[in-house]
């Protein structure tokens, strides 16, 4: 049924350019004498774009402020396993759930009582919340954590998830998390629309009526539910449907593979976020292929890359890293195994692409230090013991600074500064 179309799209994706075909010439360097060190994180100013990677020790959490002041929260995790608790601290306080910690962080850097968008990459508890790991009562009596708990503190104007309106397709992921989110959407009457893979600016600037940023800013929907943009117009191809048709197993796709991802571009700066995109799919010829590599070819070169699946061993493969060629990789760590030698070597490899790059895990546990004490890739790792990572892109998008910020309390003191420029 899909063989001819699959071959056509797979070939097209291999040869199609990324979002822009130009080489990514970004370089990055430490600013040892930066005046911001020891001071509170600088506030957002109009024209800047801020990307906050919020450390809680419980999952993945991002907050973006776009150049016109439009805001996006991307995932709010609330999850833990007993064996990780001794190695991964919950910060800034262990008695607060992740949803509350993220809300308090956003309130500390942003003064509006709402966010314009909340995007959920996929139905896993370290991105949405896990009721079994602890909840609190919402004002209306619901048991909440993660995303719904965040919304108890800050209003959400619009919500995107990767499977709407067909939640549960290919399996339900963490069912308790999904049902909690569904009850939240219904109780709060949160507006939703289908995330259209391939669309340009479906997630749009909300405060730019004059079109000041029309020619310098964009958001491209790259993938969701194993559908990936082909790189041509707004065309997309459904690799998940091919896999299900060939294998006759419609419920075996891992939620990670189904993750929603998009590229934000501002001038010469670009950023990729794709949840836990990873794993392999079966093509129309019956052979397995690296779906993450297909996504990477659609993404193309970027300046900053949020690592797929926390840089675990099944993600950040050679096929993906070779395509994105980032100057900075940021990893949300809640498990000691989120730093792995196999993909750290790839992200650091000058054979895959030239130039300086830095890897920012927001926590570095002891396990990888003991397992690979002499690995050469440590030279590219920025130690962040319990640190938020914040990318601040200058107006116009030519230059940026990356801050490692203290997460042990709510002072948001800057611990280190790196700077970069796009050629």
ZAMARGU-4260 file (C-alpha; in steps of 0.2 Angstrom, whole numbers, plus 5000, padded with zeros to 4 digits):
<rodrens>
0) 5000/5000/5000 | 5014/5012/5005 | 5029/5005/4996 | 5030/5017/4982 | 5026/5033/4992
5) 5038/5027/5006 | 5053/5025/4994 | 5049/5042/4986 | 5048/5051/5003 | 5063/5042/5010
10) 5074/5047/4995 | 5068/5064/4995 | 5072/5066/5014 | 5089/5060/5011 | 5093/5073/4998
15) 5082/5087/5003 | 5091/5101/5012 | 5088/5105/5030 | 5077/5120/5035 | 5092/5131/5028
20) 5105/5123/5017 | 5119/5134/5023 | 5133/5126/5034 | 5131/5130/5052 | 5147/5140/5056
25) 5143/5144/5074 | 5157/5144/5087 | 5156/5144/5106 | 5168/5150/5119 | 5169/5153/5138
30) 5168/5170/5145 | 5178/5168/5161 | 5177/5187/5166 | 5159/5189/5161 | 5151/5203/5173
35) 5135/5192/5175 | 5145/5179/5185 | 5138/5179/5203 | 5124/5191/5198 | 5105/5186/5195
40) 5101/5180/5178 | 5098/5195/5166 | 5080/5198/5163 | 5072/5196/5145 | 5071/5212/5135
45) 5061/5215/5119 | 5069/5209/5104 | 5079/5195/5113 | 5074/5177/5113 | 5077/5167/5129
50) 5077/5148/5130 | 5077/5141/5148 | 5081/5123/5152 | 5074/5121/5170 | 5082/5109/5181
55) 5072/5100/5194 | 5079/5082/5194 | 5062/5075/5190 | 5061/5077/5171 | 5062/5088/5156
60) 5056/5106/5157 | 5059/5121/5145 | 5052/5139/5145 | 5054/5150/5129 | 5052/5169/5128
65) 5051/5174/5109 | 5057/5191/5103 | 5040/5199/5104 | 5036/5192/5121 | 5026/5177/5116
70) 5029/5162/5128 | 5030/5143/5127 | 5032/5130/5140 | 5038/5114/5132 | 5035/5099/5144
75) 5034/5099/5162 | 5040/5082/5170 | 5036/5075/5187 | 5044/5058/5189 | 5057/5049/5199
80) 5063/5031/5203 | 5069/5026/5220 | 5086/5021/5214 | 5090/5038/5205 | 5085/5048/5221
85) 5102/5046/5229 | 5111/5052/5214 | 5100/5065/5206 | 5095/5079/5218 | 5078/5087/5217
90) 5081/5106/5217 | 5078/5118/5224 | 5068/5109/5237 | 5064/5090/5238 | 5047/5093/5246
95) 5040/5102/5230 | 5034/5093/5215 | 5041/5097/5198 | 5026/5106/5192 | 5027/5118/5206
100) 5046/5121/5204 | 5044/5125/5186 | 5030/5137/5189 | 5040/5146/5202 | 5054/5147/5191
105) 5044/5154/5177 | 5036/5167/5189 | 5054/5172/5194 | 5059/5177/5176 | 5042/5182/5169
110) 5029/5194/5175 | 5013/5189/5166 | 5001/5177/5174 | 4999/5166/5158 | 5009/5157/5145
115) 5004/5158/5127 | 5007/5140/5122 | 5011/5124/5131 | 5018/5110/5120 | 5019/5092/5126
120) 5031/5081/5116 | 5024/5064/5121 | 5015/5054/5134 | 5029/5050/5146 | 5029/5054/5164
125) 5046/5063/5164 | 5038/5075/5151 | 5020/5076/5157 | 5020/5070/5176 | 5017/5054/5184
130) 5002/5053/5197 | 5010/5038/5205 | 5025/5047/5210 | 5015/5061/5220 | 5001/5073/5217
135) 4993/5087/5226 | 4975/5093/5225 | 4970/5105/5212 | 4957/5119/5217 | 4943/5108/5210
140) 4949/5092/5218 | 4959/5084/5204 | 4975/5075/5209 | 4988/5084/5199 | 5007/5085/5196
145) 5017/5090/5180 | 5008/5100/5168 | 4991/5101/5177 | 5000/5107/5193 | 5010/5120/5183
150) 4993/5127/5177 | 4987/5129/5195 | 5000/5143/5196 | 5001/5150/5179 | 4987/5150/5166
155) 4989/5141/5149 | 4981/5149/5134 | 4984/5135/5121 | 4990/5117/5122 | 4998/5106/5108
160) 5001/5087/5111 | 5008/5076/5098 | 4993/5065/5095 | 4978/5076/5096 | 4964/5073/5091
165) 4969/5054/5090 | 4976/5051/5108 | 4981/5033/5111 | 4985/5029/5093 | 5000/5016/5092
170) 4997/5014/5111 | 4994/5025/5125 | 5011/5028/5133 | 5010/5031/5151 | 4991/5029/5153
175) 4990/5037/5170 | 4999/5053/5164 | 4988/5054/5148 | 4972/5052/5158 | 4978/5066/5170
180) 4981/5077/5156 | 4965/5073/5147 | 4955/5077/5163 | 4965/5094/5165 | 4961/5099/5147
185) 4943/5096/5150 | 4942/5104/5167 | 4951/5119/5162 | 4943/5120/5144 | 4961/5122/5137
190) 4960/5126/5118 | 4968/5113/5107 | 4972/5111/5088 | 4981/5097/5079 | 4999/5100/5077
195) 5002/5100/5058 | 5018/5092/5054 | 5027/5103/5041 | 5018/5118/5045 | 5027/5135/5046
200) 5022/5146/5060 | 5007/5137/5066 | 5015/5141/5083 | 5016/5160/5079 | 5021/5176/5087
205) 5006/5183/5097 | 5012/5201/5100 | 5019/5206/5083 | 5004/5215/5074 | 5016/5225/5063
210) 5026/5210/5057 | 5042/5217/5063 | 5049/5199/5065 | 5041/5192/5049 | 5057/5190/5040
215) 5068/5185/5054 | 5058/5173/5065 | 5050/5156/5061 | 5044/5140/5069 | 5044/5124/5058
220) 5034/5109/5064 | 5046/5095/5060 | 5038/5079/5067 | 5025/5071/5078 | 5017/5054/5079
225) 5030/5047/5068 | 5025/5059/5054 | 5040/5069/5048 | 5042/5084/5037 | 5050/5081/5020
230) 5059/5097/5018 | 5048/5103/5004 | 5035/5116/5007 | 5023/5110/5021 | 5024/5092/5015
235) 5025/5078/5027 | 5026/5059/5026 | 5019/5046/5039 | 5032/5034/5043 | 5022/5027/5057
240) 5008/5022/5045 | 5021/5013/5034 | 5028/5004/5049 | 5011/4998/5056 | 5005/4992/5038
245) 5021/4982/5035 | 5022/4974/5053 | 5003/4973/5056 | 5007/4979/5074 | 4998/4996/5076
250) 5002/4997/5095 | 5020/4993/5096 | 5027/5011/5092 | 5037/5018/5107 | 5031/5034/5113
255) 5048/5041/5111 | 5047/5038/5092 | 5031/5048/5092 | 5038/5063/5100 | 5033/5080/5093
260) 5048/5092/5088 | 5050/5109/5080 | 5064/5121/5075 | 5064/5139/5081 | 5074/5151/5070
265) 5078/5169/5074 | 5090/5177/5061 | 5105/5166/5059 | 5102/5157/5076 | 5092/5141/5076
270) 5086/5128/5089 | 5079/5111/5089 | 5068/5102/5102 | 5061/5085/5099 | 5056/5077/5115
275) 5063/5059/5115 | 5064/5056/5097 | 5074/5040/5094 | 5072/5021/5090 | 5070/5012/5073
280) 5055/5010/5062 | 5052/4997/5048 | 5051/5003/5030 | 5040/4997/5015 | 5054/4986/5010
285) 5053/4977/5027 | 5070/4984/5033 | 5073/4993/5049 | 5080/5011/5047 | 5085/5025/5059
290) 5070/5036/5061 | 5080/5049/5071 | 5092/5051/5056 | 5077/5055/5045 | 5071/5068/5057
295) 5089/5075/5058 | 5089/5077/5039 | 5073/5087/5040 | 5080/5098/5054 | 5097/5102/5046
300) 5110/5112/5055 | 5106/5121/5071 | 5115/5132/5083 | 5108/5124/5099 | 5101/5106/5100
305) 5091/5100/5115 | 5097/5082/5115 | 5084/5068/5110 | 5079/5056/5124 | 5091/5065/5136
310) 5106/5059/5126 | 5103/5041/5131 | 5111/5027/5121 | 5097/5025/5109 | 5098/5043/5103
315) 5110/5056/5097 | 5115/5044/5084 | 5129/5047/5071 | 5115/5050/5058 | 5107/5063/5068
320) 5122/5072/5075 | 5130/5073/5057 | 5115/5083/5051 | 5112/5095/5065 | 5130/5100/5068
325) 5126/5110/5084 | 5137/5122/5093 | 5129/5118/5109 | 5119/5103/5116 | 5108/5104/5131
330) 5103/5088/5141 | 5089/5087/5154 | 5096/5075/5166 | 5085/5065/5179 | 5094/5048/5178
335) 5113/5045/5180 | 5112/5035/5163 | 5108/5051/5154 | 5127/5053/5151 | 5133/5039/5139
340) 5150/5037/5132 | 5143/5031/5115 | 5134/5047/5110 | 5145/5059/5120 | 5159/5053/5108
345) 5148/5057/5093 | 5142/5074/5099 | 5161/5078/5102 | 5167/5071/5086 | 5177/5083/5074
350) 5176/5069/5061 | 5157/5071/5060 | 5158/5090/5058 | 5172/5103/5062 | 5172/5117/5075
355) 5170/5120/5093 | 5155/5114/5103 | 5150/5112/5121 | 5138/5100/5129 | 5128/5106/5144
360) 5120/5093/5155 | 5110/5102/5168 | 5117/5089/5181 | 5133/5078/5180 | 5131/5063/5192
365) 5146/5053/5199 | 5143/5037/5189 | 5149/5043/5172 | 5164/5052/5180 | 5169/5035/5188
370) 5165/5025/5172 | 5174/5035/5159 | 5186/5046/5170 | 5198/5049/5155 | 5186/5050/5141
375) 5192/5064/5129 | 5174/5071/5127 | 5175/5078/5145 | 5184/5093/5137 | 5168/5098/5128
380) 5156/5095/5144 | 5151/5110/5154 | 5149/5104/5172 | 5133/5110/5179 | 5130/5102/5196
385) 5111/5106/5198 | 5111/5120/5186 | 5098/5128/5175 | 5104/5132/5157 | 5098/5148/5149
390) 5102/5153/5131 | 5099/5171/5128 | 5099/5176/5109 | 5103/5194/5105 | 5091/5205/5095
395) 5092/5200/5077 | 5099/5182/5081 | 5117/5184/5076 | 5125/5182/5093 | 5120/5173/5109
400) 5126/5169/5127 | 5123/5153/5137 | 5121/5154/5156 | 5123/5140/5168 | 5112/5146/5183
405) 5112/5140/5201 | 5097/5128/5204 | 5101/5125/5223 | 5090/5140/5228 | 5079/5152/5219
410) 5092/5166/5218 | 5096/5162/5199 | 5114/5167/5202 | 5124/5165/5186 | 5138/5152/5188
415) 5146/5153/5171 | 5144/5161/5154 | 5148/5155/5136 | 5146/5166/5121 | 5143/5161/5102
420) 5141/5169/5085 | 5133/5163/5069 | 5143/5167/5053
</rodrens>
